[in-house]
Amino acid sequence: MSKAKKTYSRITTKTLQEMKANGEKISMLTAYDYTLGMLVDQAGIDVILVGDSASNVMAGHETTLPITLDQMIYHASSVVTGVKRALVVVDLPFGTYQADSKEALRSAIRIMKESGAHAVKLEGGVEVKESIERILRAGIPVMGHLGLTPQSIYKFGSYTVRAKEEQEAKQLLEEVKMLETIGCFGVVLEKIPATLAGQAAKSISIPVIGIGAGPEVDGQVLVLHDMLGMNKEFSPRFLRRYLDLDQLLIKAISQYSSDVKSLNFPNKDEQY
């Protein structure tokens, strides 16, 4: 069982290493704007991910591929403004790091300078090793991402569980260790067998954050809109909804509309 052993006034990459060493689980959620970023931070979440999932939940795209670097910087800068405690990590969007390590560094530098974020995250293993190393040499913290990598959805062809076969599982374990060796401060493992995820977490000293990867990792991440019940179309097995916010919002907005039309709003106390 995870127990909080220390109070942290500010979460850093070093803090996350300490939390893993102390057996304290790490909480991570997405946010994409000032208001929700502030609320997530006030709730005590350790890491806020400004994810390229903004492409889905904010812009309505089918995949994460369309979102641009400028859009990610906009969302990240909005979140950072409202955060006082959490570590803010920003996804490098598709097309900004895969082809050229120099372009990857330029993209990461823009995110750090223009948003004020604390770290970047990018998907992939050995194929993006050069990009990760170049970013790290510039002093920018990097979080890796293995398993199901949504930016490669057209390569995989589906969002099914990854690394079920022995060869792919072996490769994942090798790449987890590689990410630690080259200097990443943490790794997200998405939608892989729980036993494999636990094995990966035990094999390295940096934190492993899971999404659909079982309980034996060092922390968990979910998309905020999914766990609040604002996105009912997305319903994977690993998702736990903590609120049906969609119905609460619809009810409140519908009541407002009704009050306006019936002249109930504004009343005498709501005017000058």
C-alpha positions as CSV (number, residue, x, y, z in Angstrom):
1,M,0.0,0.0,0.0
2,S,1.3,3.5,-0.9
3,K,1.8,5.9,2.0
4,A,2.7,9.6,1.7
5,K,6.0,9.9,3.6
6,K,6.9,13.4,2.9
7,T,5.2,16.7,2.1
8,Y,6.5,18.4,-1.1
9,S,5.8,22.1,-1.6
10,R,7.1,21.8,-5.2
11,I,7.3,18.7,-7.4
12,T,10.5,18.4,-9.5
13,T,12.1,15.5,-11.4
14,K,14.2,14.8,-8.3
15,T,11.0,14.7,-6.2
16,L,9.6,11.9,-8.4
17,Q,12.8,9.9,-8.0
18,E,12.5,10.3,-4.2
19,M,8.8,9.2,-4.3
20,K,9.7,6.1,-6.2
21,A,12.5,5.3,-3.8
22,N,10.2,5.8,-0.9
23,G,7.4,3.7,-2.3
24,E,5.0,6.6,-2.7
25,K,2.8,6.4,-5.8
26,I,2.8,9.3,-8.2
27,S,-0.5,10.9,-9.4
28,M,-0.6,12.4,-12.9
29,L,-3.5,14.0,-14.8
30,T,-3.8,16.0,-18.0
31,A,-4.9,19.6,-18.2
32,Y,-5.0,22.0,-21.1
33,D,-6.1,25.4,-19.8
34,Y,-5.6,27.9,-16.9
35,T,-8.7,27.1,-14.9
36,L,-8.5,23.3,-14.9
37,G,-4.8,23.4,-14.5
38,M,-5.2,25.5,-11.4
39,L,-7.8,23.2,-10.0
40,V,-5.9,20.0,-10.7
41,D,-2.8,21.6,-9.0
42,Q,-4.9,22.6,-6.0
43,A,-6.2,19.0,-5.7
44,G,-2.7,17.9,-5.1
45,I,-1.8,16.1,-8.3
46,D,1.9,15.6,-8.6
47,V,2.4,15.8,-12.4
48,I,0.3,17.7,-14.9
49,L,0.6,16.5,-18.5
50,V,-0.3,18.9,-21.2
51,G,-1.0,16.1,-23.5
52,D,-1.4,16.0,-27.2
53,S,-4.7,14.4,-26.3
54,A,-5.8,18.0,-26.5
55,S,-6.2,17.2,-30.1
56,N,-9.1,14.8,-29.1
57,V,-10.8,16.4,-26.1
58,M,-10.3,20.1,-26.9
59,A,-10.3,20.2,-30.7
60,G,-12.4,17.1,-31.5
61,H,-10.0,15.4,-33.8
62,E,-10.1,11.6,-34.2
63,T,-6.4,11.2,-33.4
64,T,-3.6,13.2,-31.7
65,L,-1.8,13.8,-35.0
66,P,-3.3,17.1,-36.1
67,I,-2.3,19.2,-33.1
68,T,0.5,21.6,-33.8
69,L,3.5,22.8,-31.8
70,D,2.0,26.3,-31.6
71,Q,-1.2,24.9,-30.2
72,M,0.7,22.8,-27.6
73,I,2.6,25.9,-26.5
74,Y,-0.6,27.8,-26.1
75,H,-2.2,25.1,-24.0
76,A,1.0,24.6,-21.9
77,S,1.4,28.3,-21.2
78,S,-2.2,28.5,-20.1
79,V,-1.7,25.6,-17.7
80,V,1.6,26.8,-16.3
81,T,0.1,30.2,-15.3
82,G,-2.3,28.4,-12.9
83,V,0.1,25.9,-11.4
84,K,2.1,26.4,-8.2
85,R,3.1,22.9,-7.0
86,A,2.9,20.3,-9.8
87,L,5.5,19.4,-12.3
88,V,4.2,20.4,-15.8
89,V,5.2,18.1,-18.6
90,V,4.3,18.9,-22.2
91,D,4.0,16.4,-25.1
92,L,6.0,17.1,-28.2
93,P,3.4,16.7,-31.0
94,F,3.6,14.5,-34.0
95,G,6.1,15.7,-36.6
96,T,8.2,17.8,-34.3
97,Y,10.9,15.3,-33.4
98,Q,10.7,12.1,-35.4
99,A,12.6,13.0,-38.5
100,D,15.5,15.2,-37.2
101,S,17.1,15.5,-33.8
102,K,17.9,19.2,-34.5
103,E,14.3,19.9,-35.1
104,A,13.4,17.9,-32.0
105,L,15.7,20.2,-29.9
106,R,14.2,23.3,-31.5
107,S,10.7,22.1,-30.7
108,A,11.6,21.3,-27.1
109,I,13.4,24.7,-26.6
110,R,10.3,26.5,-27.9
111,I,8.1,24.7,-25.5
112,M,10.3,25.4,-22.5
113,K,11.0,29.1,-23.4
114,E,7.5,30.0,-24.6
115,S,5.3,28.1,-22.1
116,G,7.4,28.0,-19.0
117,A,6.9,24.2,-18.6
118,H,9.2,22.0,-16.7
119,A,9.8,19.1,-19.0
120,V,8.8,17.5,-22.3
121,K,7.5,14.0,-23.2
122,L,7.9,12.1,-26.5
123,E,6.8,8.8,-27.8
124,G,9.1,6.0,-28.9
125,G,12.2,4.1,-28.1
126,V,15.4,3.4,-30.0
127,E,14.1,5.1,-33.1
128,V,14.0,8.5,-31.3
129,K,17.1,7.9,-29.1
130,E,19.1,10.6,-31.0
131,S,16.4,13.2,-30.5
132,I,16.1,12.4,-26.8
133,E,19.8,12.6,-26.3
134,R,20.1,16.0,-28.1
135,I,17.3,17.4,-26.0
136,L,18.8,16.1,-22.8
137,R,22.2,17.6,-23.7
138,A,20.5,21.0,-23.8
139,G,19.5,20.5,-20.2
140,I,15.8,19.9,-20.9
141,P,14.2,17.0,-18.8
142,V,12.6,14.3,-20.9
143,M,9.9,11.7,-20.1
144,G,9.7,8.7,-22.4
145,H,6.6,6.9,-23.6
146,L,6.4,3.3,-24.7
147,G,3.8,0.6,-25.3
148,L,0.8,2.0,-27.1
149,T,2.0,5.2,-28.7
150,P,-1.0,7.1,-30.1
151,Q,1.0,9.1,-32.6
152,S,1.8,5.8,-34.3
153,I,-1.9,4.7,-34.5
154,Y,-1.8,4.3,-38.3
155,K,1.2,2.1,-38.0
156,F,-0.4,-0.1,-35.4
157,G,-3.8,0.0,-37.0
158,S,-5.7,-0.1,-33.7
159,Y,-5.6,0.9,-30.0
160,T,-5.2,-2.8,-28.8
161,V,-2.9,-3.8,-26.0
162,R,0.8,-3.8,-26.9
163,A,3.7,-6.1,-26.0
164,K,1.6,-9.2,-25.5
165,E,4.0,-11.2,-27.6
166,E,7.4,-12.3,-26.3
167,Q,9.5,-10.4,-28.8
168,E,7.7,-7.1,-28.4
169,A,7.7,-7.5,-24.6
170,K,11.5,-8.1,-24.6
171,Q,12.0,-5.1,-26.8
172,L,9.9,-2.9,-24.4
173,L,12.0,-4.0,-21.4
174,E,15.2,-3.2,-23.4
175,E,13.9,0.2,-24.4
176,V,12.8,1.1,-20.9
177,K,16.3,0.5,-19.7
178,M,17.7,2.4,-22.6
179,L,15.6,5.5,-21.7
180,E,16.9,5.3,-18.1
181,T,20.5,5.0,-19.3
182,I,20.4,8.0,-21.7
183,G,19.0,10.2,-18.9
184,C,15.1,10.3,-19.1
185,F,13.6,11.2,-15.7
186,G,10.6,8.9,-16.1
187,V,8.6,6.7,-18.6
188,V,4.9,6.4,-19.4
189,L,3.8,2.9,-20.3
190,E,0.5,2.8,-22.1
191,K,-1.8,-0.2,-22.5
192,I,0.5,-3.1,-21.9
193,P,0.0,-6.3,-19.7
194,A,0.2,-5.4,-16.0
195,T,2.8,-8.1,-15.2
196,L,5.1,-6.7,-17.9
197,A,4.6,-3.2,-16.6
198,G,5.5,-4.2,-13.1
199,Q,8.6,-6.0,-14.4
200,A,9.6,-2.9,-16.2
201,A,9.1,-0.7,-13.1
202,K,11.2,-2.9,-11.0
203,S,14.0,-3.1,-13.6
204,I,14.8,0.7,-13.5
205,S,15.3,3.4,-10.9
206,I,13.3,6.1,-12.6
207,P,9.5,6.3,-12.2
208,V,7.2,4.4,-14.5
209,I,3.8,5.9,-14.9
210,G,1.1,3.7,-16.2
211,I,-2.1,4.1,-18.2
212,G,-3.8,0.8,-18.7
213,A,-0.7,-0.9,-17.4
214,G,-1.9,-2.2,-14.0
215,P,-1.1,-1.3,-10.4
216,E,2.5,-2.4,-10.1
217,V,4.0,0.7,-11.7
218,D,5.1,3.8,-9.8
219,G,2.1,6.0,-10.6
220,Q,-0.9,6.5,-12.8
221,V,-2.1,9.0,-15.5
222,L,-5.5,9.6,-17.0
223,V,-7.0,12.1,-19.3
224,L,-8.9,14.6,-17.1
225,H,-11.9,14.9,-19.4
226,D,-12.2,11.1,-19.4
227,M,-12.1,10.6,-15.6
228,L,-14.5,13.4,-15.1
229,G,-17.0,11.8,-17.4
230,M,-17.0,14.6,-20.0
231,N,-16.1,12.2,-22.8
232,K,-18.5,9.2,-22.8
233,E,-17.5,8.0,-26.3
234,F,-14.2,6.8,-24.9
235,S,-14.6,3.9,-22.6
236,P,-11.6,1.6,-22.3
237,R,-11.3,-1.0,-19.5
238,F,-8.6,1.0,-17.7
239,L,-10.7,4.1,-17.3
240,R,-12.4,4.8,-14.0
241,R,-14.9,7.7,-14.1
242,Y,-15.0,9.7,-10.9
243,L,-17.8,12.0,-12.0
244,D,-20.6,12.3,-14.6
245,L,-19.7,15.9,-15.3
246,D,-21.3,15.9,-18.7
247,Q,-24.8,15.5,-17.2
248,L,-24.1,18.1,-14.4
249,L,-23.0,20.6,-17.0
250,I,-25.9,20.0,-19.4
251,K,-28.4,20.3,-16.5
252,A,-26.9,23.6,-15.3
253,I,-26.7,25.1,-18.8
254,S,-30.2,24.0,-19.6
255,Q,-31.5,25.6,-16.4
256,Y,-29.7,28.9,-17.2
257,S,-31.3,28.9,-20.7
258,S,-34.7,28.3,-19.2
259,D,-34.2,31.0,-16.6
260,V,-33.3,33.5,-19.3
261,K,-36.3,32.7,-21.5
262,S,-38.7,32.8,-18.5
263,L,-37.3,36.2,-17.3
264,N,-36.3,34.5,-14.1
265,F,-32.7,35.6,-14.7
266,P,-31.6,38.2,-13.8
267,N,-33.8,38.9,-10.7
268,K,-33.9,42.0,-8.6
269,D,-30.8,41.0,-6.6
270,E,-28.8,40.4,-9.8
271,Q,-28.9,43.9,-11.3
272,Y,-27.6,47.4,-10.6
